[in-house]
Amino acid sequence: MKHKPQPQTDTLQDSYLVSLLVPPDHLLLRIKAKVDFAFVRGLVEDLYHPDNGRPATDPALLLGLCFLQTLYGLSDREVLAQTQTDVAMRTFVGLSVEDRLPHPSMLSLFRTHLGEKRFRNIFNQSVQWAVAEGLVSQRLLMVDSGGIVADIAIPHLRQLLRRVTFKALRVLLELDQTQRALSEQWITLRTDNSWWQTKELKEKNLAQWWALAETVRERLQQTEAEGEAQARRQAVLEMLEAALRRQGARRAGQARDGLVSDVDGEARWSAKGRGKLYAGYKEQIAVDADSDIITAVEVTPANVDDSQRLLEMLEEHEQTTGAKPQAVTADSKYHSGENREKLAEEKIEDFVAVPTAKGHKKGEFSAGDFGVEYNEQGEPWRVTCPQRQVAVGGKGKGKRPGWSFYFTRAQCAGCPLREKCTKQKRGRVVLIGEHFRENEEVRARARTEVFQQRQVERLGIERQFAQRRRRSGLGRARYRGCEKVAIQALEASFVGNVLKLPGVAVQAVRRMKRKVAEAQSIAMVAQSCTG
């Protein structure tokens, strides 16, 4: 039944204990004076029956407990245990000394019932508070991503196939009892321990597991189901498909899109740095540079390319704040021709870093070291190498988007720069991409003082990730599945924004005004230099 809020009346005992034990400038008292969690009752009203069932636990109380849990990095049981004895926490969530706390399972049910959509609305409310306080300046938006390690133990490939196939067989036998032969085949493979003796037996055993998984998938696809059985069938089919994508060698540059674990089927592999892999999710955040207010949050599997999320982050920022940023800064992972075209179309100043050319990483020439001439249609037609050799009539778009210009073997023979240019026996091939001209313009602009200053400002977003990992434990997923990990990220963002509101963080407005003044002075100096 829908919760019916009653007016809160503090007893003399409560008032005395609070005044005696809790300092008047305590963080939780400042937050309580500034923020009213009662807004959540309107967001969840449709989840409750108006007059049937037991009286519901106050959603504002449950949101307050979730806030404390994220603020102090506690589990469901820990936050309730501490609130039981902590006067400041009890006061924060609106409970008197005599009131009873809900069971820890209520917090899990609360998150499940609200789901990602409603928690996103809760996060959006914190952004709206910041906008109303004038904290979001829209001068510069910082975008970056951070990894969240999944809460799983990663099995080796043979074990993963065995477990996924077992789950699929169990669903298959529920739908069709005539498939017991496949179950017997699974038992035979499971009890066969000869595979560890030689490399040939190991490869043969693994091939048998692949074959069994493919057969089970085919049989499941041919089996009909309805209702809940259909949902289970579809879920296990998706897991089988993801596991089978790990078959065969991965090509260079191909994303790791195979199943990592049957416990968390949405976690994927990604790289934190050179040679450092992790399995889990990737969190994208957009932060206002002057106030450190988080305005947009997205969580995806870890193998999703950052460049695919920039425009979505900008769109979410505009929806939550009601306006576009004047400029955006991000690292080179967000670089793409499509993103830069959209930023120019939206008249948003582009301070997204440009990746180092592949040739320059190896100390060799890249396409940017060649002179390019364009025809009236804006297409490249002539390329000149550093030794003044010329290639004309580039071939049009094929598998690789752009135009390929071919230098002959005779042109490259005896060239003193050949070692830095090409290792091929034939002449050098230069690919001029469809966004080549725009990228070269950005590389030239990246050398300006203003662009470099915006990249320095971008480093401030790393502080947000550090705080979220230290305070809320967001370096590792507390839950499993992309939606629940997104809830964890939204809770951390909500808490972070509330802590930056004036009155909660006393220096928030003062810090923002100082940043704006510094940015304006830098812009004036840069303008005078260019003038």
Residue pairs with C-beta under 8 A, 6 or more apart in sequence:
1 48
1 49
1 50
1 51
1 52
1 53
1 54
1 55
1 56
2 45
2 48
2 49
2 50
2 51
2 56
3 41
3 48
3 55
3 56
3 57
3 58
3 59
4 55
5 38
5 41
5 58
5 60
8 94
10 18
10 96
11 96
11 97
13 96
13 97
14 91
14 96
14 97
17 87
17 97
18 87
18 88
18 91
21 87
21 88
22 28
22 29
22 87
22 88
22 91
23 29
26 88
27 504
28 88
28 89
28 91
28 92
29 88
29 91
29 92
30 503
30 504
31 92
31 498
31 499
31 504
32 91
32 92
33 503
34 498
34 501
34 502
34 503
34 504
35 129
35 498
35 501
35 504
37 60
37 63
37 64
37 67
38 60
39 125
40 59
40 60
40 63
40 122
41 58
41 59
41 60
43 59
43 114
43 118
43 121
43 122
44 59
44 113
44 114
44 118
47 113
47 114
48 56
57 102
57 106
58 94
59 110
60 94
61 93
61 94
61 95
61 102
62 102
62 106
62 107
62 110
63 110
63 122
64 92
64 93
64 94
65 79
65 80
65 83
65 93
65 102
65 107
66 107
66 110
66 111
66 491
67 491
67 494
67 495
67 498
68 74
68 79
68 82
68 83
68 89
68 92
68 93
69 75
69 76
69 78
69 79
69 107
69 491
70 471
70 472
70 491
70 492
70 494
70 495
71 471
71 472
71 495
71 499
72 79
72 82
72 471
73 471
73 472
73 473
74 82
76 104
76 105
76 107
76 108
77 104
79 107
80 101
80 102
80 104
80 107
82 89
83 89
83 90
83 93
83 95
83 101
84 101
87 97
90 96
90 97
90 99
95 101
111 119
111 484
111 487
114 122
114 487
115 483
115 487
116 483
116 486
116 487
116 490
119 486
119 487
119 490
119 491
119 494
120 297
120 490
122 490
122 494
123 297
123 490
123 493
123 494
123 497
124 320
125 494
126 493
126 494
126 497
126 498
127 136
127 293
127 294
127 295
127 320
127 321
127 497
128 320
129 497
129 498
129 501
130 136
130 291
130 293
130 497
130 500
130 501
131 321
131 322
133 501
133 502
133 509
134 509
135 288
135 290
135 291
135 293
135 500
135 501
135 502
135 508
135 509
135 512
136 288
136 291
136 293
136 295
136 321
137 288
137 289
137 290
137 291
137 512
137 516
138 288
138 321
138 323
138 324
138 325
138 326
139 289
139 290
139 325
139 326
139 327
139 516
139 519
140 288
140 289
140 290
140 325
140 326
140 327
140 328
140 329
140 351
140 454
140 457
140 519
141 286
141 287
141 288
141 289
141 295
141 314
141 317
141 325
141 327
141 328
141 329
142 286
142 287
142 288
142 289
142 328
142 329
142 330
142 457
142 458
142 460
142 461
143 284
143 285
143 286
143 287
143 310
143 313
143 314
143 328
143 329
143 330
143 334
143 461
144 284
144 285
144 287
144 330
144 331
144 458
144 461
144 462
144 465
145 282
145 283
145 284
145 285
145 306
145 309
145 333
146 282
146 283
146 285
146 465
146 468
146 469
146 474
147 270
147 272
147 278
147 280
147 281
147 282
147 283
147 302
147 475
148 280
148 281
148 282
148 283
148 299
148 302
148 474
148 475
148 476
148 477
148 485
148 489
149 278
149 279
149 280
149 475
149 476
149 477
150 260
150 261
150 264
150 267
150 279
150 280
150 281
150 477
150 480
151 264
151 476
151 477
151 478
151 479
151 480
152 260
152 261
152 263
152 264
152 267
152 279
152 480
153 261
153 263
154 260
154 261
154 279
155 163
155 261
155 262
157 206
157 246
158 195
158 205
158 206
158 209
160 243
160 259
160 261
160 262
161 206
161 209
161 210
161 212
161 213
161 243
162 186
162 189
162 190
162 209
163 262
164 213
164 236
164 239
164 240
164 243
164 259
164 262
165 186
165 209
165 212
165 213
165 216
165 240
166 186
167 236
167 239
167 262
168 213
168 216
168 217
168 220
168 236
168 237
168 239
168 240
169 179
169 182
169 183
169 186
169 216
171 220
171 229
171 232
171 233
171 236
172 179
172 182
172 216
172 219
172 220
172 223
173 179
173 180
173 183
174 229
174 232
175 223
175 224
175 225
175 229
175 233
176 219
176 223
179 219
182 212
182 215
182 216
182 219
185 212
186 212
189 205
189 208
189 209
189 212
192 205
194 201
194 205
195 201
195 202
195 204
195 205
195 206
196 202
210 244
210 247
213 240
213 243
213 244
214 244
216 240
217 237
217 240
217 241
217 244
220 233
220 236
220 237
220 240
221 237
223 233
225 232
225 233
238 265
239 259
239 262
239 265
242 257
242 258
242 259
242 265
243 258
243 259
243 262
245 257
245 258
245 259
246 258
246 259
250 256
255 303
255 305
256 268
256 269
256 270
256 303
257 268
257 303
258 269
259 265
260 267
260 268
260 269
260 279
261 267
261 279
263 480
264 477
264 480
264 481
265 481
266 281
266 301
266 481
266 482
267 279
267 280
267 281
267 301
267 302
267 480
268 279
268 280
268 281
268 301
268 302
268 303
268 304
269 277
269 278
269 279
269 302
269 303
270 277
270 278
270 279
270 280
270 282
270 302
270 303
271 277
271 278
272 278
278 302
279 302
280 302
280 476
280 477
281 299
281 300
281 301
281 302
281 477
281 482
281 485
282 299
282 300
282 301
282 302
282 304
282 306
283 297
283 298
283 299
283 474
283 489
284 296
284 297
284 298
284 299
284 300
284 306
284 309
284 313
285 294
285 296
285 297
285 298
285 461
285 464
285 465
285 489
285 493
286 294
286 295
286 296
286 297
286 313
286 314
286 316
286 317
287 293
287 294
287 295
287 460
287 461
287 464
288 295
288 325
289 329
289 457
289 458
289 460
289 515
289 519
290 512
290 515
290 516
290 519
291 500
291 508
291 511
291 512
291 515
292 460
292 463
292 464
292 500
293 497
293 500
294 464
294 493
294 496
294 497
295 316
295 317
295 320
295 321
296 313
296 314
296 316
296 317
296 320
297 316
297 486
297 489
297 490
297 493
298 309
298 312
298 313
298 316
298 486
299 482
299 485
299 486
299 489
300 309
300 482
301 482
305 333
306 330
306 333
306 334
307 333
307 334
307 335
307 336
307 339
309 334
310 328
310 330
310 334
310 336
310 339
310 352
311 338
311 339
311 342
314 324
314 325
314 328
314 346
314 348
317 324
317 325
318 324
324 346
324 348
325 348
326 348
326 349
327 348
327 349
327 350
327 351
327 454
328 343
328 348
328 349
328 350
328 351
328 352
329 351
329 352
329 454
329 455
329 457
329 458
330 351
330 352
330 353
330 458
331 352
331 353
331 458
332 352
332 353
332 354
332 355
332 356
334 352
335 352
335 353
335 354
335 355
336 435
337 433
337 434
337 435
337 438
337 439
339 352
340 350
340 352
340 435
340 438
340 439
340 442
341 435
341 438
343 349
343 350
343 352
344 350
350 442
351 451
351 454
351 455
351 458
352 442
353 446
353 455
354 439
354 442
354 443
354 446
357 366
357 367
357 368
358 366
359 365
359 366
359 367
359 369
360 366
363 420
364 420
364 421
365 386
365 417
365 420
365 421
367 430
367 431
367 432
367 433
367 436
368 440
368 443
369 386
370 383
370 384
370 385
370 386
370 430
371 383
371 384
372 380
372 382
372 383
372 384
372 432
372 436
372 437
373 380
373 381
373 382
373 383
373 384
374 380
374 381
374 437
375 381
378 437
379 403
380 394
380 403
380 405
380 432
380 436
381 392
381 393
381 394
382 390
382 391
382 392
383 390
383 391
383 392
383 394
383 405
383 430
383 432
384 390
385 391
385 407
385 411
385 421
385 428
385 430
386 417
386 421
387 415
387 416
387 417
389 407
389 411
389 412
389 415
391 405
391 406
391 407
391 411
391 430
392 405
393 405
394 403
394 404
394 405
394 432
395 403
395 404
395 406
396 403
397 403
397 434
398 404
400 431
401 433
401 434
402 431
402 432
402 433
402 434
402 436
403 431
403 432
404 429
404 430
404 431
404 432
405 429
405 430
405 431
405 432
406 427
406 429
407 427
407 428
407 429
407 430
408 426
408 427
409 425
409 426
409 427
410 427
411 427
412 418
412 421
412 422
412 426
412 427
412 428
415 421
421 428
422 428
422 429
433 439
445 451
446 452
448 526
449 526
449 529
450 522
450 523
450 526
453 522
453 526
457 519
464 496
465 474
467 496
468 474
468 492
468 493
468 496
469 475
471 492
471 495
472 488
472 491
472 492
472 495
474 488
474 489
474 492
477 485
477 488
478 485
478 488
479 485
479 487
479 488
498 504
499 505
500 508
501 508
502 508
502 509
